[in-house]
Amino acid sequence: MTDPTTTEQPREPERPPAAGPQTPAPPSRWTAGRIVMLVVGSLLALLALAVIGSGAYGLWLHTTQRADGYVMTSSERFATGEYALATRTLHLSSDVPSFLYGRDWLGDVRIRGESENPARALFIGIGRKADVDRYLAGVAHTEVTDVDSSVFGSTYRPSYTARPGGAPATPPARERFWVAQAAGQGTQALTWSVKPGRWSVVVMRADASRGVSADLAAGAKLPALLWVSITLLGVGLLLLGGGAALIWFGGRERRAPAPAAV
């Protein structure tokens, strides 16, 4: 039996076990420095691809698009029912460094043309815009105002502006203001050493009769094209390597240091 006089002692509350040292949360692996490296590396890679593409395109032009030493466009048909075809002003600014027009960079320019009817002699001439305007004043002719084409040349659409008037007073070859000209039957090639100024290209029948239809192409020597293309490829590869390195260092997994042994 239990002694009624005995009082029961209250029990002490159990104390929770002492908490051990808490493990700190691992730091975020995306630090500001690593994000900057990834962004800069991605931008360098994109820039490198553009530079490499430009260099590769230049090499393609140099190796596949040269004819007699000139990098030429494809031949396209230009036509008018009037007496002449003329381009709008070709403005070569004197503010552009003159060495860019020199033989080491642009080199000579060539315009090649052939009449739709080989029996009809074709005239191609380049003159100062003011002289061409005086010659064609009052002459029915057509200005080529623009040429639209797709990147791969699948669509081609020249834009024309008609200028009303009558017949020219003299055949074009009799004029003395042309700085370069070519005339005759069959394929004609005009070569011109580029100079600053305002110029215009004129295509006519050699006898100045009405109706002009010819296949025309233009090009330039571009002697610097090869080494410029190679330089672009080299710079692009360097940029690509730098961008790839930044992306790798910025995105790689960094292992946390092993805990020290107790």
MOVENZI-V456576 format. One line per field, one symbol per residue. phi: phi as a letter, one per 20 degrees, with the letter a starting at -180 (. if undefined). psi: psi as a letter, one per 40 degrees, with the letter a starting at -180 (. if undefined). burial: b if it has 24 or more other ideal C-beta (glycine too) atoms within 12 Angstrom, else e. A space follows every 50 residues. Layout:
phi: ???
psi: ???
burial: ???
This chain:
phi: .effeeeeffefffefffffffeffffffeefffffffffffffffffff ffffffffffffecdeclndedfffcecbbeeebdcefgeedffffgfff effedfmfdcddbbfgdgfefddcbcbfgffffffefmdfbceeeacdbf gdmfcbbfdccedfqdeffcfffefdefebbbbqemfdcddcefcfqdcb dccbffemefncbbecbcabflfegfffffffffffffffffffffffff dffdfffffffe
psi: ihheehhhhihhihhiihhihihihhihegiddddddddddddddddddd dddddddddddddeehhfehhiiihihhiieaeihiiahghhiedhhddd eieecdaiihhhihidhdehhihhihiidddddddehehhihhhdihhii deedhhgihihhhiaaiidiideeieeheiiiiaiahhhhhhhhiiahii hhhiidefiihhhihiiiaidgdedddddddddddddddddddddddddd eihhhiiiiih.
burial: eeeeeeeeeeeeeeeeeeeeeeeeeeeeeeeeeeeebbeebbebbeebee bbeebeebbebbeebeeeebbbbeebebebebbbbbbbebebeeeeeeee beeeebbbbbbbbbbeeeebbbbbbbbbbebbbebbeebbbbbbeeeeee eeeeeeeeebeebeeeebeeebbebebbbbbbbeeebbbbbbebeeeebb bbbbbbbbeebbbbbbbbbbbbeebeebbeebbeebeebbeebeebbeeb eeeeeeeeeeee
